[in-house]
Amino acid sequence: EFAQSQSFIQTRAKFVAMLDAYRNRNWDAARAAISEARDSEPALAPVYDLYEDRIAAYEGDPPPAGWDGVFEARTKTG
């Protein structure tokens, strides 16, 4: 089964590490995890691009106290 494959397990671990750093506002660690994860699973590039954009936005306008990691769009796109 795919969910038990070594590839999936490694990709999941890297994503969880990125998400943990992101939720803890550790932007440098989140970026490092994204960089490492990109190398192992290029198909997820759009997801990693999205998180990099969000990190950049939060660096310019940090999330409020008590932030739970949920991104709130402040402008309408598309």
All heavy atoms as a GROMACS GRO file, in nm:
protein
  616
    1GLU      N    1   0.084  -0.118   0.000
    1GLU     CA    2   0.000   0.000   0.000
    1GLU      C    3   0.089   0.125   0.000
    1GLU      O    4   0.191   0.130   0.068
    1GLU     CB    5  -0.091  -0.004   0.123
    1GLU     CG    6  -0.177   0.116   0.132
    1GLU     CD    7  -0.272   0.107   0.250
    1GLU    OE1    8  -0.302  -0.003   0.298
    1GLU    OE2    9  -0.313   0.212   0.293
    2PHE      N   10   0.046   0.226  -0.074
    2PHE     CA   11   0.124   0.348  -0.090
    2PHE      C   12   0.154   0.417   0.044
    2PHE      O   13   0.265   0.464   0.068
    2PHE     CB   14   0.053   0.445  -0.185
    2PHE     CG   15   0.127   0.574  -0.202
    2PHE    CD1   16   0.247   0.578  -0.271
    2PHE    CD2   17   0.079   0.692  -0.147
    2PHE    CE1   18   0.317   0.697  -0.287
    2PHE    CE2   19   0.148   0.810  -0.162
    2PHE     CZ   20   0.267   0.813  -0.232
    3ALA      N   21   0.055   0.423   0.132
    3ALA     CA   22   0.073   0.492   0.260
    3ALA      C   23   0.180   0.427   0.347
    3ALA      O   24   0.231   0.489   0.440
    3ALA     CB   25  -0.059   0.498   0.336
    4GLN      N   26   0.215   0.304   0.317
    4GLN     CA   27   0.318   0.234   0.392
    4GLN      C   28   0.454   0.238   0.323
    4GLN      O   29   0.553   0.189   0.376
    4GLN     CB   30   0.276   0.088   0.414
    4GLN     CG   31   0.145   0.074   0.489
    4GLN     CD   32   0.148   0.140   0.625
    4GLN    OE1   33   0.245   0.128   0.699
    4GLN    NE2   34   0.043   0.212   0.660
    5SER      N   35   0.458   0.298   0.205
    5SER     CA   36   0.583   0.301   0.128
    5SER      C   37   0.684   0.395   0.195
    5SER      O   38   0.648   0.493   0.260
    5SER     CB   39   0.558   0.347  -0.016
    5SER     OG   40   0.528   0.485  -0.019
    6GLN      N   41   0.810   0.363   0.178
    6GLN     CA   42   0.917   0.445   0.237
    6GLN      C   43   0.912   0.587   0.182
    6GLN      O   44   0.934   0.684   0.254
    6GLN     CB   45   1.053   0.380   0.208
    6GLN     CG   46   1.165   0.442   0.288
    6GLN     CD   47   1.147   0.423   0.439
    6GLN    OE1   48   1.085   0.329   0.485
    6GLN    NE2   49   1.201   0.516   0.515
    7SER      N   50   0.882   0.601   0.054
    7SER     CA   51   0.873   0.733  -0.009
    7SER      C   52   0.766   0.818   0.057
    7SER      O   53   0.788   0.935   0.090
    7SER     CB   54   0.844   0.717  -0.158
    7SER     OG   55   0.824   0.842  -0.218
    8PHE      N   56   0.648   0.761   0.077
    8PHE     CA   57   0.539   0.834   0.139
    8PHE      C   58   0.574   0.871   0.283
    8PHE      O   59   0.551   0.984   0.327
    8PHE     CB   60   0.409   0.754   0.136
    8PHE     CG   61   0.296   0.824   0.206
    8PHE    CD1   62   0.224   0.923   0.141
    8PHE    CD2   63   0.262   0.794   0.336
    8PHE    CE1   64   0.121   0.991   0.205
    8PHE    CE2   65   0.161   0.860   0.402
    8PHE     CZ   66   0.089   0.959   0.336
    9ILE      N   67   0.630   0.777   0.356
    9ILE     CA   68   0.664   0.801   0.496
    9ILE      C   69   0.764   0.916   0.508
    9ILE      O   70   0.750   1.005   0.592
    9ILE     CB   71   0.716   0.673   0.562
    9ILE    CG1   72   0.601   0.572   0.575
    9ILE    CG2   73   0.779   0.701   0.698
    9ILE    CD1   74   0.644   0.432   0.611
   10GLN      N   75   0.864   0.918   0.421
   10GLN     CA   76   0.964   1.026   0.424
   10GLN      C   77   0.903   1.159   0.384
   10GLN      O   78   0.930   1.262   0.447
   10GLN     CB   79   1.080   0.991   0.333
   10GLN     CG   80   1.166   0.879   0.386
   10GLN     CD   81   1.274   0.838   0.289
   10GLN    OE1   82   1.274   0.876   0.172
   10GLN    NE2   83   1.368   0.758   0.337
   11THR      N   84   0.819   1.159   0.280
   11THR     CA   85   0.754   1.282   0.235
   11THR      C   86   0.665   1.337   0.346
   11THR      O   87   0.666   1.457   0.375
   11THR     CB   88   0.674   1.258   0.107
   11THR    OG1   89   0.763   1.217   0.004
   11THR    CG2   90   0.600   1.382   0.064
   12ARG      N   91   0.589   1.250   0.409
   12ARG     CA   92   0.500   1.292   0.517
   12ARG      C   93   0.580   1.351   0.633
   12ARG      O   94   0.543   1.456   0.687
   12ARG     CB   95   0.417   1.174   0.566
   12ARG     CG   96   0.319   1.214   0.674
   12ARG     CD   97   0.243   1.092   0.729
   12ARG     NE   98   0.149   1.131   0.829
   12ARG     CZ   99   0.178   1.164   0.955
   12ARG    NH1  100   0.303   1.166   0.995
   12ARG    NH2  101   0.084   1.198   1.040
   13ALA      N  102   0.688   1.288   0.670
   13ALA     CA  103   0.770   1.338   0.782
   13ALA      C  104   0.825   1.477   0.751
   13ALA      O  105   0.825   1.565   0.839
   13ALA     CB  106   0.884   1.241   0.811
   14LYS      N  107   0.868   1.498   0.629
   14LYS     CA  108   0.921   1.630   0.591
   14LYS      C  109   0.810   1.735   0.592
   14LYS      O  110   0.831   1.849   0.636
   14LYS     CB  111   0.988   1.622   0.454
   14LYS     CG  112   1.117   1.544   0.459
   14LYS     CD  113   1.176   1.524   0.323
   14LYS     CE  114   1.300   1.435   0.333
   14LYS     NZ  115   1.357   1.406   0.204
   15PHE      N  116   0.692   1.698   0.545
   15PHE     CA  117   0.581   1.792   0.544
   15PHE      C  118   0.538   1.826   0.687
   15PHE      O  119   0.512   1.942   0.719
   15PHE     CB  120   0.462   1.736   0.465
   15PHE     CG  121   0.355   1.838   0.444
   15PHE    CD1  122   0.365   1.929   0.340
   15PHE    CD2  123   0.245   1.844   0.528
   15PHE    CE1  124   0.267   2.025   0.321
   15PHE    CE2  125   0.147   1.940   0.510
   15PHE     CZ  126   0.158   2.031   0.406
   16VAL      N  127   0.532   1.726   0.773
   16VAL     CA  128   0.494   1.750   0.913
   16VAL      C  129   0.596   1.842   0.980
   16VAL      O  130   0.558   1.932   1.055
   16VAL     CB  131   0.480   1.615   0.988
   16VAL    CG1  132   0.471   1.637   1.138
   16VAL    CG2  133   0.357   1.540   0.938
   17ALA      N  134   0.724   1.822   0.952
   17ALA     CA  135   0.828   1.910   1.009
   17ALA      C  136   0.809   2.053   0.960
   17ALA      O  137   0.820   2.148   1.038
   17ALA     CB  138   0.966   1.858   0.972
   18MET      N  139   0.779   2.069   0.832
   18MET     CA  140   0.756   2.202   0.776
   18MET      C  141   0.635   2.266   0.842
   18MET      O  142   0.637   2.382   0.885
   18MET     CB  143   0.736   2.193   0.624
   18MET     CG  144   0.713   2.327   0.556
   18MET     SD  145   0.547   2.400   0.564
   18MET     CE  146   0.449   2.278   0.479
   19LEU      N  147   0.527   2.191   0.853
   19LEU     CA  148   0.404   2.244   0.910
   19LEU      C  149   0.422   2.281   1.056
   19LEU      O  150   0.370   2.383   1.102
   19LEU     CB  151   0.292   2.141   0.893
   19LEU     CG  152   0.150   2.191   0.903
   19LEU    CD1  153   0.124   2.306   0.807
   19LEU    CD2  154   0.054   2.077   0.874
   20ASP      N  155   0.496   2.202   1.131
   20ASP     CA  156   0.524   2.232   1.271
   20ASP      C  157   0.601   2.363   1.283
   20ASP      O  158   0.566   2.450   1.365
   20ASP     CB  159   0.601   2.117   1.334
   20ASP     CG  160   0.621   2.138   1.483
   20ASP    OD1  161   0.522   2.160   1.555
   20ASP    OD2  162   0.738   2.133   1.527
   21ALA      N  163   0.704   2.379   1.202
   21ALA     CA  164   0.782   2.504   1.205
   21ALA      C  165   0.694   2.622   1.165
   21ALA      O  166   0.699   2.729   1.227
   21ALA     CB  167   0.903   2.492   1.112
   22TYR      N  168   0.612   2.605   1.064
   22TYR     CA  169   0.521   2.709   1.016
   22TYR      C  170   0.425   2.752   1.128
   22TYR      O  171   0.411   2.871   1.157
   22TYR     CB  172   0.444   2.656   0.896
   22TYR     CG  173   0.334   2.745   0.845
   22TYR    CD1  174   0.362   2.851   0.758
   22TYR    CD2  175   0.201   2.721   0.880
   22TYR    CE1  176   0.259   2.931   0.709
   22TYR    CE2  177   0.099   2.800   0.831
   22TYR     CZ  178   0.129   2.906   0.747
   22TYR     OH  179   0.028   2.985   0.698
   23ARG      N  180   0.363   2.656   1.192
   23ARG     CA  181   0.267   2.688   1.298
   23ARG      C  182   0.332   2.754   1.419
   23ARG      O  183   0.267   2.827   1.493
   23ARG     CB  184   0.194   2.560   1.341
   23ARG     CG  185   0.096   2.512   1.238
   23ARG     CD  186   0.027   2.386   1.281
   23ARG     NE  187  -0.074   2.347   1.184
   23ARG     CZ  188  -0.117   2.224   1.167
   23ARG    NH1  189  -0.067   2.126   1.241
   23ARG    NH2  190  -0.208   2.197   1.077
   24ASN      N  191   0.461   2.728   1.436
   24ASN     CA  192   0.536   2.788   1.547
   24ASN      C  193   0.606   2.918   1.506
   24ASN      O  194   0.689   2.969   1.580
   24ASN     CB  195   0.636   2.688   1.604
   24ASN     CG  196   0.567   2.584   1.687
   24ASN    OD1  197   0.510   2.616   1.791
   24ASN    ND2  198   0.567   2.460   1.642
   25ARG      N  199   0.573   2.966   1.386
   25ARG     CA  200   0.628   3.092   1.334
   25ARG      C  201   0.779   3.088   1.318
   25ARG      O  202   0.846   3.189   1.322
   25ARG     CB  203   0.589   3.210   1.422
   25ARG     CG  204   0.442   3.226   1.442
   25ARG     CD  205   0.416   3.335   1.542
   25ARG     NE  206   0.280   3.333   1.587
   25ARG     CZ  207   0.207   3.440   1.610
   25ARG    NH1  208   0.260   3.558   1.595
   25ARG    NH2  209   0.084   3.429   1.652
   26ASN      N  210   0.832   2.970   1.301
   26ASN     CA  211   0.975   2.955   1.279
   26ASN      C  212   0.995   2.952   1.127
   26ASN      O  213   1.010   2.846   1.066
   26ASN     CB  214   1.027   2.826   1.346
   26ASN     CG  215   1.176   2.817   1.341
   26ASN    OD1  216   1.243   2.883   1.262
   26ASN    ND2  217   1.232   2.733   1.426
   27TRP      N  218   0.992   3.070   1.069
   27TRP     CA  219   0.990   3.082   0.923
   27TRP      C  220   1.116   3.024   0.858
   27TRP      O  221   1.106   2.960   0.754
   27TRP     CB  222   0.971   3.228   0.882
   27TRP     CG  223   0.858   3.299   0.950
   27TRP    CD1  224   0.863   3.422   1.009
   27TRP    CD2  225   0.722   3.256   0.967
   27TRP    NE1  226   0.741   3.457   1.062
   27TRP    CE2  227   0.652   3.358   1.037
   27TRP    CE3  228   0.651   3.141   0.931
   27TRP    CZ2  229   0.516   3.349   1.070
   27TRP    CZ3  230   0.516   3.131   0.965
   27TRP    CH2  231   0.450   3.234   1.033
   28ASP      N  232   1.231   3.046   0.919
   28ASP     CA  233   1.355   2.992   0.861
   28ASP      C  234   1.353   2.840   0.857
   28ASP      O  235   1.390   2.778   0.757
   28ASP     CB  236   1.478   3.041   0.938
   28ASP     CG  237   1.503   3.190   0.919
   28ASP    OD1  238   1.457   3.247   0.818
   28ASP    OD2  239   1.569   3.250   1.006
   29ALA      N  240   1.309   2.778   0.966
   29ALA     CA  241   1.302   2.632   0.970
   29ALA      C  242   1.196   2.580   0.872
   29ALA      O  243   1.216   2.476   0.808
   29ALA     CB  244   1.272   2.583   1.111
   30ALA      N  245   1.087   2.652   0.860
   30ALA     CA  246   0.983   2.610   0.766
   30ALA      C  247   1.036   2.616   0.622
   30ALA      O  248   1.014   2.524   0.543
   30ALA     CB  249   0.859   2.699   0.780
   31ARG      N  250   1.108   2.723   0.590
   31ARG     CA  251   1.167   2.734   0.456
   31ARG      C  252   1.269   2.623   0.431
   31ARG      O  253   1.277   2.567   0.322
   31ARG     CB  254   1.233   2.869   0.437
   31ARG     CG  255   1.138   2.976   0.398
   31ARG     CD  256   1.215   3.093   0.335
   31ARG     NE  257   1.123   3.198   0.304
   31ARG     CZ  258   1.100   3.303   0.381
   31ARG    NH1  259   1.163   3.318   0.494
   31ARG    NH2  260   1.014   3.395   0.345
   32ALA      N  261   1.350   2.593   0.531
   32ALA     CA  262   1.449   2.487   0.516
   32ALA      C  263   1.380   2.353   0.493
   32ALA      O  264   1.423   2.273   0.409
   32ALA     CB  265   1.539   2.480   0.640
   33ALA      N  266   1.273   2.327   0.566
   33ALA     CA  267   1.198   2.203   0.548
   33ALA      C  268   1.133   2.198   0.410
   33ALA      O  269   1.130   2.092   0.346
   33ALA     CB  270   1.092   2.189   0.658
   34ILE      N  271   1.085   2.312   0.362
   34ILE     CA  272   1.027   2.317   0.228
   34ILE      C  273   1.133   2.284   0.124
   34ILE      O  274   1.110   2.206   0.032
   34ILE     CB  275   0.964   2.455   0.200
   34ILE    CG1  276   0.835   2.471   0.281
   34ILE    CG2  277   0.936   2.474   0.050
   34ILE    CD1  278   0.779   2.612   0.281
   35SER      N  279   1.248   2.342   0.140
   35SER     CA  280   1.357   2.318   0.046
   35SER      C  281   1.394   2.170   0.040
   35SER      O  282   1.411   2.112  -0.068
   35SER     CB  283   1.479   2.401   0.085
   35SER     OG  284   1.586   2.378  -0.002
   36GLU      N  285   1.404   2.109   0.155
   36GLU     CA  286   1.438   1.966   0.162
   36GLU      C  287   1.325   1.881   0.103
   36GLU      O  288   1.349   1.786   0.030
   36GLU     CB  289   1.464   1.926   0.306
   36GLU     CG  290   1.510   1.783   0.319
   36GLU     CD  291   1.542   1.746   0.462
   36GLU    OE1  292   1.582   1.832   0.541
   36GLU    OE2  293   1.528   1.627   0.493
   37ALA      N  294   1.201   1.916   0.134
   37ALA     CA  295   1.087   1.840   0.085
   37ALA      C  296   1.073   1.851  -0.066
   37ALA      O  297   1.034   1.755  -0.133
   37ALA     CB  298   0.960   1.886   0.155
   38ARG      N  299   1.102   1.968  -0.121
   38ARG     CA  300   1.094   1.986  -0.267
   38ARG      C  301   1.183   1.886  -0.339
   38ARG      O  302   1.146   1.834  -0.444
   38ARG     CB  303   1.142   2.126  -0.305
   38ARG     CG  304   1.040   2.230  -0.305
   38ARG     CD  305   1.102   2.359  -0.360
   38ARG     NE  306   1.023   2.472  -0.324
   38ARG     CZ  307   0.910   2.507  -0.384
   38ARG    NH1  308   0.866   2.437  -0.485
   38ARG    NH2  309   0.843   2.613  -0.344
   39ASP      N  310   1.300   1.862  -0.283
   39ASP     CA  311   1.394   1.769  -0.347
   39ASP      C  312   1.341   1.627  -0.350
   39ASP      O  313   1.368   1.552  -0.442
   39ASP     CB  314   1.529   1.772  -0.275
   39ASP     CG  315   1.601   1.906  -0.290
   39ASP    OD1  316   1.568   1.981  -0.384
   39ASP    OD2  317   1.689   1.934  -0.207
   40SER      N  318   1.265   1.589  -0.248
   40SER     CA  319   1.218   1.451  -0.241
   40SER      C  320   1.084   1.430  -0.310
   40SER      O  321   1.052   1.319  -0.348
   40SER     CB  322   1.210   1.404  -0.096
   40SER     OG  323   1.112   1.475  -0.026
   41GLU      N  324   1.004   1.536  -0.324
   41GLU     CA  325   0.872   1.520  -0.385
   41GLU      C  326   0.835   1.644  -0.467
   41GLU      O  327   0.756   1.728  -0.424
   41GLU     CB  328   0.767   1.493  -0.277
   41GLU     CG  329   0.632   1.452  -0.331
   41GLU     CD  330   0.638   1.335  -0.427
   41GLU    OE1  331   0.688   1.228  -0.388
   41GLU    OE2  332   0.596   1.350  -0.543
   42PRO      N  333   0.892   1.656  -0.587
   42PRO     CA  334   0.866   1.773  -0.670
   42PRO      C  335   0.720   1.791  -0.711
   42PRO      O  336   0.677   1.901  -0.741
   42PRO     CB  337   0.954   1.753  -0.793
   42PRO     CG  338   1.036   1.632  -0.767
   42PRO     CD  339   0.987   1.566  -0.644
   43ALA      N  340   0.643   1.685  -0.707
   43ALA     CA  341   0.502   1.695  -0.746
   43ALA      C  342   0.423   1.784  -0.652
   43ALA      O  343   0.318   1.836  -0.688
   43ALA     CB  344   0.439   1.555  -0.751
   44LEU      N  345   0.474   1.804  -0.532
   44LEU     CA  346   0.406   1.890  -0.435
   44LEU      C  347   0.452   2.035  -0.441
   44LEU      O  348   0.419   2.115  -0.354
   44LEU     CB  349   0.425   1.835  -0.293
   44LEU     CG  350   0.358   1.701  -0.265
   44LEU    CD1  351   0.392   1.652  -0.125
   44LEU    CD2  352   0.207   1.712  -0.282
   45ALA      N  353   0.522   2.071  -0.546
   45ALA     CA  354   0.574   2.207  -0.561
   45ALA      C  355   0.466   2.315  -0.542
   45ALA      O  356   0.492   2.415  -0.474
   45ALA     CB  357   0.645   2.224  -0.694
   46PRO      N  358   0.346   2.298  -0.598
   46PRO     CA  359   0.244   2.403  -0.577
   46PRO      C  360   0.208   2.424  -0.429
   46PRO      O  361   0.184   2.536  -0.386
   46PRO     CB  362   0.123   2.352  -0.655
   46PRO     CG  363   0.181   2.262  -0.760
   46PRO     CD  364   0.299   2.197  -0.693
   47VAL      N  365   0.210   2.318  -0.351
   47VAL     CA  366   0.181   2.330  -0.208
   47VAL      C  367   0.294   2.405  -0.139
   47VAL      O  368   0.270   2.496  -0.058
   47VAL     CB  369   0.162   2.190  -0.144
   47VAL    CG1  370   0.147   2.202   0.007
   47VAL    CG2  371   0.043   2.119  -0.206
   48TYR      N  372   0.417   2.370  -0.174
   48TYR     CA  373   0.532   2.437  -0.114
   48TYR      C  374   0.537   2.583  -0.156
   48TYR      O  375   0.570   2.669  -0.074
   48TYR     CB  376   0.661   2.364  -0.149
   48TYR     CG  377   0.661   2.220  -0.101
   48TYR    CD1  378   0.696   2.117  -0.185
   48TYR    CD2  379   0.622   2.189   0.029
   48TYR    CE1  380   0.696   1.985  -0.141
   48TYR    CE2  381   0.620   2.058   0.073
   48TYR     CZ  382   0.657   1.956  -0.012
   48TYR     OH  383   0.656   1.827   0.032
   49ASP      N  384   0.501   2.613  -0.280
   49ASP     CA  385   0.495   2.752  -0.325
   49ASP      C  386   0.394   2.832  -0.242
   49ASP      O  387   0.421   2.945  -0.202
   49ASP     CB  388   0.455   2.760  -0.473
   49ASP     CG  389   0.560   2.707  -0.568
   49ASP    OD1  390   0.678   2.690  -0.527
   49ASP    OD2  391   0.524   2.681  -0.685
   50LEU      N  392   0.281   2.770  -0.216
   50LEU     CA  393   0.176   2.834  -0.138
   50LEU      C  394   0.227   2.869   0.002
   50LEU      O  395   0.209   2.981   0.051
   50LEU     CB  396   0.055   2.742  -0.128
   50LEU     CG  397  -0.061   2.791  -0.042
   50LEU    CD1  398  -0.130   2.908  -0.110
   50LEU    CD2  399  -0.158   2.677  -0.018
   51TYR      N  400   0.292   2.773   0.068
   51TYR     CA  401   0.345   2.799   0.202
   51TYR      C  402   0.455   2.903   0.199
   51TYR      O  403   0.464   2.987   0.290
   51TYR     CB  404   0.391   2.670   0.270
   51TYR     CG  405   0.275   2.600   0.337
   51TYR    CD1  406   0.205   2.499   0.272
   51TYR    CD2  407   0.233   2.637   0.464
   51TYR    CE1  408   0.098   2.436   0.332
   51TYR    CE2  409   0.126   2.575   0.525
   51TYR     CZ  410   0.058   2.475   0.458
   51TYR     OH  411  -0.049   2.414   0.519
   52GLU      N  412   0.539   2.903   0.098
   52GLU     CA  413   0.644   3.006   0.089
   52GLU      C  414   0.582   3.144   0.074
   52GLU      O  415   0.629   3.241   0.134
   52GLU     CB  416   0.740   2.976  -0.025
   52GLU     CG  417   0.836   2.864   0.010
   52GLU     CD  418   0.937   2.835  -0.099
   52GLU    OE1  419   0.905   2.852  -0.219
   52GLU    OE2  420   1.049   2.795  -0.064
   53ASP      N  421   0.476   3.154  -0.005
   53ASP     CA  422   0.406   3.283  -0.020
   53ASP      C  423   0.346   3.328   0.113
   53ASP      O  424   0.353   3.446   0.149
   53ASP     CB  425   0.296   3.273  -0.125
   53ASP     CG  426   0.349   3.261  -0.267
   53ASP    OD1  427   0.470   3.285  -0.289
   53ASP    OD2  428   0.269   3.226  -0.357
   54ARG      N  429   0.288   3.235   0.185
   54ARG     CA  430   0.227   3.269   0.314
   54ARG      C  431   0.333   3.312   0.415
   54ARG      O  432   0.313   3.407   0.491
   54ARG     CB  433   0.147   3.151   0.368
   54ARG     CG  434   0.022   3.127   0.287
   54ARG     CD  435  -0.054   3.007   0.335
   54ARG     NE  436  -0.177   2.991   0.258
   54ARG     CZ  437  -0.264   2.895   0.276
   54ARG    NH1  438  -0.242   2.803   0.370
   54ARG    NH2  439  -0.372   2.887   0.202
   55ILE      N  440   0.446   3.243   0.415
   55ILE     CA  441   0.555   3.280   0.506
   55ILE      C  442   0.602   3.421   0.475
   55ILE      O  443   0.619   3.503   0.566
   55ILE     CB  444   0.671   3.179   0.496
   55ILE    CG1  445   0.629   3.045   0.558
   55ILE    CG2  446   0.797   3.233   0.563
   55ILE    CD1  447   0.722   2.930   0.526
   56ALA      N  448   0.620   3.452   0.348
   56ALA     CA  449   0.663   3.586   0.308
   56ALA      C  450   0.561   3.690   0.354
   56ALA      O  451   0.599   3.797   0.404
   56ALA     CB  452   0.684   3.593   0.157
   57ALA      N  453   0.433   3.660   0.340
   57ALA     CA  454   0.329   3.753   0.382
   57ALA      C  455   0.333   3.773   0.533
   57ALA      O  456   0.322   3.886   0.583
   57ALA     CB  457   0.192   3.703   0.339
   58TYR      N  458   0.352   3.666   0.608
   58TYR     CA  459   0.356   3.676   0.754
   58TYR      C  460   0.482   3.744   0.804
   58TYR      O  461   0.480   3.805   0.911
   58TYR     CB  462   0.341   3.539   0.819
   58TYR     CG  463   0.198   3.488   0.819
   58TYR    CD1  464   0.170   3.356   0.791
   58TYR    CD2  465   0.092   3.572   0.849
   58TYR    CE1  466   0.041   3.308   0.791
   58TYR    CE2  467  -0.038   3.526   0.849
   58TYR     CZ  468  -0.064   3.394   0.822
   58TYR     OH  469  -0.192   3.348   0.823
   59GLU      N  470   0.589   3.736   0.730
   59GLU     CA  471   0.710   3.808   0.770
   59GLU      C  472   0.686   3.959   0.762
   59GLU      O  473   0.736   4.034   0.844
   59GLU     CB  474   0.829   3.767   0.685
   59GLU     CG  475   0.881   3.630   0.722
   59GLU     CD  476   0.994   3.584   0.634
   59GLU    OE1  477   0.989   3.605   0.512
   59GLU    OE2  478   1.089   3.526   0.689
   60GLY      N  479   0.608   4.002   0.663
   60GLY     CA  480   0.576   4.144   0.648
   60GLY      C  481   0.464   4.189   0.739
   60GLY      O  482   0.459   4.305   0.780
   61ASP      N  483   0.373   4.099   0.772
   61ASP     CA  484   0.258   4.130   0.855
   61ASP      C  485   0.230   4.008   0.942
   61ASP      O  486   0.150   3.922   0.905
   61ASP     CB  487   0.136   4.162   0.766
   61ASP     CG  488   0.015   4.207   0.844
   61ASP    OD1  489   0.027   4.240   0.963
   61ASP    OD2  490  -0.095   4.208   0.784
   62PRO      N  491   0.300   3.998   1.056
   62PRO     CA  492   0.290   3.877   1.139
   62PRO      C  493   0.147   3.844   1.182
   62PRO      O  494   0.064   3.933   1.200
   62PRO     CB  495   0.375   3.911   1.262
   62PRO     CG  496   0.466   4.019   1.216
   62PRO     CD  497   0.388   4.098   1.113
   63PRO      N  498   0.121   3.715   1.198
   63PRO     CA  499  -0.012   3.675   1.244
   63PRO      C  500  -0.034   3.722   1.388
   63PRO      O  501   0.062   3.744   1.462
   63PRO     CB  502  -0.010   3.522   1.235
   63PRO     CG  503   0.133   3.484   1.231
   63PRO     CD  504   0.208   3.601   1.175
   64PRO      N  505  -0.160   3.736   1.429
   64PRO     CA  506  -0.189   3.786   1.563
   64PRO      C  507  -0.154   3.686   1.672
   64PRO      O  508  -0.136   3.566   1.645
   64PRO     CB  509  -0.340   3.810   1.558
   64PRO     CG  510  -0.390   3.713   1.457
   64PRO     CD  511  -0.281   3.704   1.354
   65ALA      N  512  -0.148   3.734   1.794
   65ALA     CA  513  -0.128   3.646   1.910
   65ALA      C  514  -0.240   3.542   1.911
   65ALA      O  515  -0.354   3.571   1.874
   65ALA     CB  516  -0.129   3.728   2.038
   66GLY      N  517  -0.205   3.422   1.948
   66GLY     CA  518  -0.305   3.316   1.953
   66GLY      C  519  -0.332   3.252   1.818
   66GLY      O  520  -0.422   3.169   1.805
   67TRP      N  521  -0.254   3.288   1.717
   67TRP     CA  522  -0.271   3.234   1.583
   67TRP      C  523  -0.256   3.083   1.586
   67TRP      O  524  -0.167   3.028   1.650
   67TRP     CB  525  -0.164   3.296   1.492
   67TRP     CG  526  -0.161   3.248   1.352
   67TRP    CD1  527  -0.256   3.269   1.256
   67TRP    CD2  528  -0.055   3.178   1.288
   67TRP    NE1  529  -0.215   3.214   1.138
   67TRP    CE2  530  -0.092   3.158   1.154
   67TRP    CE3  531   0.069   3.129   1.331
   67TRP    CZ2  532  -0.011   3.091   1.063
   67TRP    CZ3  533   0.149   3.063   1.240
   67TRP    CH2  534   0.110   3.044   1.108
   68ASP      N  535  -0.345   3.012   1.517
   68ASP     CA  536  -0.345   2.866   1.521
   68ASP      C  537  -0.291   2.803   1.393
   68ASP      O  538  -0.305   2.683   1.372
   68ASP     CB  539  -0.484   2.813   1.550
   68ASP     CG  540  -0.587   2.854   1.445
   68ASP    OD1  541  -0.549   2.918   1.345
   68ASP    OD2  542  -0.705   2.821   1.463
   69GLY      N  543  -0.230   2.884   1.307
   69GLY     CA  544  -0.173   2.831   1.185
   69GLY      C  545  -0.264   2.843   1.064
   69GLY      O  546  -0.224   2.812   0.952
   70VAL      N  547  -0.386   2.888   1.086
   70VAL     CA  548  -0.481   2.900   0.975
   70VAL      C  549  -0.454   3.031   0.902
   70VAL      O  550  -0.441   3.137   0.962
   70VAL     CB  551  -0.626   2.897   1.026
   70VAL    CG1  552  -0.725   2.926   0.914
   70VAL    CG2  553  -0.656   2.763   1.090
   71PHE      N  554  -0.445   3.021   0.769
   71PHE     CA  555  -0.422   3.138   0.686
   71PHE      C  556  -0.556   3.204   0.656
   71PHE      O  557  -0.650   3.137   0.614
   71PHE     CB  558  -0.352   3.099   0.556
   71PHE     CG  559  -0.327   3.216   0.466
   71PHE    CD1  560  -0.219   3.302   0.488
   71PHE    CD2  561  -0.410   3.243   0.359
   71PHE    CE1  562  -0.194   3.410   0.406
   71PHE    CE2  563  -0.386   3.350   0.275
   71PHE     CZ  564  -0.278   3.434   0.299
   72GLU      N  565  -0.562   3.334   0.677
   72GLU     CA  566  -0.684   3.409   0.644
   72GLU      C  567  -0.654   3.500   0.528
   72GLU      O  568  -0.572   3.592   0.539
   72GLU     CB  569  -0.730   3.491   0.766
   72GLU     CG  570  -0.774   3.405   0.881
   72GLU     CD  571  -0.822   3.488   1.000
   72GLU    OE1  572  -0.860   3.605   0.979
   72GLU    OE2  573  -0.820   3.434   1.110
   73ALA      N  574  -0.719   3.474   0.416
   73ALA     CA  575  -0.699   3.557   0.297
   73ALA      C  576  -0.753   3.697   0.325
   73ALA      O  577  -0.862   3.713   0.378
   73ALA     CB  578  -0.770   3.496   0.178
   74ARG      N  579  -0.672   3.795   0.289
   74ARG     CA  580  -0.713   3.934   0.312
   74ARG      C  581  -0.749   4.005   0.182
   74ARG      O  582  -0.796   4.116   0.184
   74ARG     CB  583  -0.604   4.008   0.384
   74ARG     CG  584  -0.582   3.949   0.523
   74ARG     CD  585  -0.482   4.026   0.601
   74ARG     NE  586  -0.464   3.961   0.730
   74ARG     CZ  587  -0.376   3.997   0.817
   74ARG    NH1  588  -0.296   4.099   0.791
   74ARG    NH2  589  -0.364   3.934   0.931
   75THR      N  590  -0.723   3.938   0.072
   75THR     CA  591  -0.761   3.992  -0.059
   75THR      C  592  -0.822   3.879  -0.140
   75THR      O  593  -0.795   3.762  -0.118
   75THR     CB  594  -0.639   4.048  -0.135
   75THR    OG1  595  -0.545   3.943  -0.155
   75THR    CG2  596  -0.574   4.162  -0.060
   76LYS      N  597  -0.904   3.918  -0.236
   76LYS     CA  598  -0.967   3.821  -0.323
   76LYS      C  599  -0.878   3.802  -0.446
   76LYS      O  600  -0.830   3.899  -0.503
   76LYS     CB  601  -1.104   3.872  -0.366
   76LYS     CG  602  -1.183   3.772  -0.445
   76LYS     CD  603  -1.322   3.825  -0.472
   76LYS     CE  604  -1.399   3.724  -0.552
   76LYS     NZ  605  -1.537   3.767  -0.572
   77THR      N  606  -0.856   3.677  -0.483
   77THR     CA  607  -0.775   3.649  -0.602
   77THR      C  608  -0.860   3.574  -0.703
   77THR      O  609  -0.960   3.512  -0.669
   77THR     CB  610  -0.652   3.566  -0.566
   77THR    OG1  611  -0.693   3.442  -0.510
   77THR    CG2  612  -0.560   3.639  -0.469
   78GLY      N  613  -0.809   3.576  -0.826
   78GLY     CA  614  -0.870   3.497  -0.932
   78GLY      C  615  -0.993   3.557  -0.980
   78GLY      O  616  -1.079   3.523  -1.040
   0.00000   0.00000   0.00000
